[in-house]
Amino acid sequence: MGTNTLARGVHVPLITPFTEAGEVALDALERLARELLEEGAAGLVALGTTAEVSTLTDAEREAVVDVVARVCRERGAPLTVGAGSNATAASKEALAALGKRPEVVAALTLVPYFTRPSEAGVLAHFAELAAHSPVPLIVYHIPYRTGQELGARTLRELGALPGIAGVKYAAGGITADTVALMADLPADFAVFAGDDVFFSPLLAMGAHGGILASAHLATGAFASLVEAWRAGDGARARELGHRLAALSATLFAEPNPTVVKGVLHAQGRIPSPGVRLPLLSARAGSVAGALAALDAFAGRP
């Protein structure tokens, strides 16, 4: 599948801001979406796991996509929407609904979780989805959450399917399978880093970009890292990549997106740091640590 609609660079999987009363703060979401694009994000992702999508009602999900689609339409930015589950038939229905939204260039779709099908079953699942989806699919490979490991060969087979445009690669590190995959990618198959602290190494290996919760903060620096690797400025890229990895580590000190939300609230960008159960808001110390890391990062050229 061609990747011409998948812009290189950093795509931000948007949080869902809540009011103090726990309602979705759509005005804050719109402001945040605009800010991120202005600061250098290549595109936005709505209804990813960072959005706490499993805790949103159907009406809230629709409202979130309405807001983000409007911003992307006005700014000419690509929008990816999270859609799909571990049920193939239900995933086909969720993907079909994206056809009514012209701003959506791709769907971010998890590898089936909990049921842990065989790798052949994963291939069959995505072949069925891709054959019916109105938009290209980005496979979300995150085995430490799905319980499903996929080897480089299977990922290449997925990438060769018509309708599969790329992968959000969050395997928990750089492994032999990572090296094998990046050394032999299918034609026009985009790899987006999904583990924030490993963003720079994957860019060095040829990744297309990243889908990174950390890029809610220091967005321009994450965009600059992509450009540094693309320009062949290894010295600059390594130095910036190490600093951004350290910042990302503080933002994942507690379950995502709790620390990110705490920092955004401290900056006055969202009305509350609130999350929905079963998540709990990040502890004050974790937020303070991330703010200190952000200040230290901003204080260096």
N, C-alpha and C positions, 0 to 999 in steps of 0.2 A: 504494500500500500504506500503511495507517495506521501511524503511528510511536508509538502509545501504549505499546508495549513497549520503545521506545528512549529510555531516560531521558536528559534533558538533563544536561549537565555533562561531567566528565572521566572517561573510561574508560581504565584503565591496561592496556596490553598487557604482560602479565607476562613478565619474564625467566624463564629456567629456571636455578635455582641448581644448581651442581654441588659435590660434595665434593672434597676434595683429591685423591682417587683418580679423579675424573672421572665419578662416578656421579650420577644425579639426586638432589638433596637434597630429598626430599619434605617433611620436617618444616620445613625453612627456607622452602619454597614456601608451605606453609600459614600459617606465621607472617606472612610478607610479605603474603599476600593479606588476612589479617585486619587487619593494620596499615593497609593502604592504604584499606580500607573505613572503618575507624575515623577516619582522617584526612580523609575527605571525598570519596573517589572515588565517582562515581555508579554505577560498575559495573566489571567486570573482563573482560579479553580473554585467553583461553587459546589457545596454539598460533598466535599471530601470528608475524610474522617476527622480532620482538624476542625471541621464545622460542627462537631458533635451531632452529626446528621441522624444518628439512630435515636436521639432524644427529641427530634423535631417532629411536629405533626405534619400531615400532608399539606395543610394550608400554610404552615410556616415555611415548608420547603418551597412551595410555589412562590411565596412572597420573596424569599431570599433570591431565587433565580430571577424573578422579575426585576429586582433592584440591580443585581450584578449584570444582567443582560443589558439593561438600559445604559449603564455606565460603559460597558464594553462597546455597545453600538455607537454611543456618542464619541468615544475615543478611538474607534477603529481598532480595538484590541481583541485578540482571540479569547474566547471563553470555553473552558472545559468544565463539564459537569460530572460529578460522581453519580454513577447509576449502576445498579446490579447488586446481586447478592449471591448466595450459594445455591439458589434455585434457578435453574436455567429458564424455565417458562416465565417466572416472575421477572427475571432480568430482561427478557425480551420485551415484556410489556413496559418496563421502566425506560428502556432505550427507545422504544417506539415513540414515547411521549416527547422525546427531544426533537423530533422532526418538525414540530411546530415552532421551533425557536431558531431563526436563521443565524443568530449570533454564536450558536454552539458549534465549535469546529471539531470537538472530540468528546468522548465519554471516558472517564476514568473508572475502570471496572476491576474489582478485586478478583484475584484468584479465589475459587471457591474455598470457603473456610469451614472449619469444624468437621464437616463430613469427610474431608481429606480423600477425595477421589484419587485414582491413579493418575500418573502423568498423561496417559492416554485419555482418561476421562476429562482432564483439564483441557486438553487439545480439542476434544469433541465439544465441550461446553463453549469454548471460545469460537470454534468454527460455526456453531449454530448461532451464536449471538452476532458474529460479524456478518453472517449471511443475511441477517434481517435488520441490522441497525442502520438508521438513517445517517449516522455519523461514524467516522473511524473510531476505533477503540484504542485506548492506552491501557495495557494490562498492568494492574497494580500487583507487583510481586513483593510481598512482605512476609516471608515464611515464619518469622518469630511471632507474628500475630495470627496468620492463617493456619499454621501447623502443617503447611504444605511446601516442601522443598521442590524446586524445579531446577534441573541441571541446565547447563549451557545449551546442550543439544535440543532440549524441549523448548527453551526460550527462542532458539533460532527457528524451530518449526512453527512456533506461534507467530514469529515475525514474518514468516513467509506466507501466512494465510492472507488472502484478500480481505481487506477491511481492518486489519490490525496495523496500526500506524507506529506503535512504540510501546515502551515499557517504563513504568515508574519502578526503578530498581532500588529496593530497600532490603538487601539481603543480610544486613547487620555487619558488613565489613567488606574487605577486598579479599576474595578467595580465589582458588584456582579456577572455579567456574566463572568468576567475574573476568579474569584474564582471558579465558578461552572465549567467552562471549564477545568481549570487546575486540578481540583479535580477528573475529570472523562474523561480522554483523550481516544480516540479510540486507539486500538493497533497499534504500529508503526507509530503514527502520530506525526510529529515534530512541535513544536511551536517555532517560531523565533520572538524575540522581534523586533518591528519596530518603536516604540517610544523610541528614544535614552535615554531620561532622566528616563525612567521606565525600563531600561535594567536590572539593578540589582534586583529589586523586582520580575520581571518575572523569572529570573534565580533562585532566592530563592524558587519560587513556582514550579520549575521543567522544565523551558523552555530549549529547545535544544541548543539555542544560540541566535544570533541576526543578523539582516541585517541592518547595522547601517552606515549612512553617516558620523557620527562623528568619526568613526574608520579610516578615512583617516589620522587622527592625533592620536598620542598616541596609535597606533595599538597594540603594545605589552602589554600595560596596559589593554586594553579591553580584550585581550586574557587571561591575568593573572586573570582577574575577573572571567571569566568562570571557570578556573582551581581552583580558591579559593573556589567557591561554590561547585564544584564537589568533592573537597577534604574534604569538611565539615569544612573549616576554616572560620566560620561565622564572627569572629572579623575582620579578614583581608578583607573579602569580603565586609562587610558593610562599612568599612573605605574607601576602594578603590572605591566602588560603589557610595558613596556620592560625592567623588571628581570628578569622571568621569561624574556624572550627572550635576554637576556645570559647568564643561567644555562644555558638550553638550548644555546646555542652552545658552551659549554665541555663539555657532556655529549656533543656530537657532534663533538668534536675528532678522534676516531678512529672507525672503523666501529662502529655501534651493534650490540650493547649493551655494548661492551667498557668504556667509561668509566663507564657507569651501574653495571655490575657492580663495577668497581674502587672506586667510592664506597660502594656498599652493603656491600662487604666491609670497607672501612676503618671503617665505622660499626658493624661487628659484626653486621650483619643477615643476612648469608649466609656460609657457611663458607669460601668461596674466591672469588677473582675470575675463576676459570677459565672459558674458553670452549672450544669445539671447533673444530678445524681445518675449514675453512681460515682461520678467525679466529685472531688472536693476542691475548693479553691486552694491555690498554692499557698504555702506558708510564707509569712512575712520575710523570713530569712532567705528563702529561695528567690523571692522577687528582688530583695535588696542585693543579693549576689549577682543577679542578672543585670540589674541597673548599674552596679559598679563595673561589671565587665563591659557594658555598653558605653559607659562614660570613659573607661580606659581606652576602648577601641576608638572612640570619637576623638580622643585627645592626641592620637598619633596620626602622622600624615599618611 
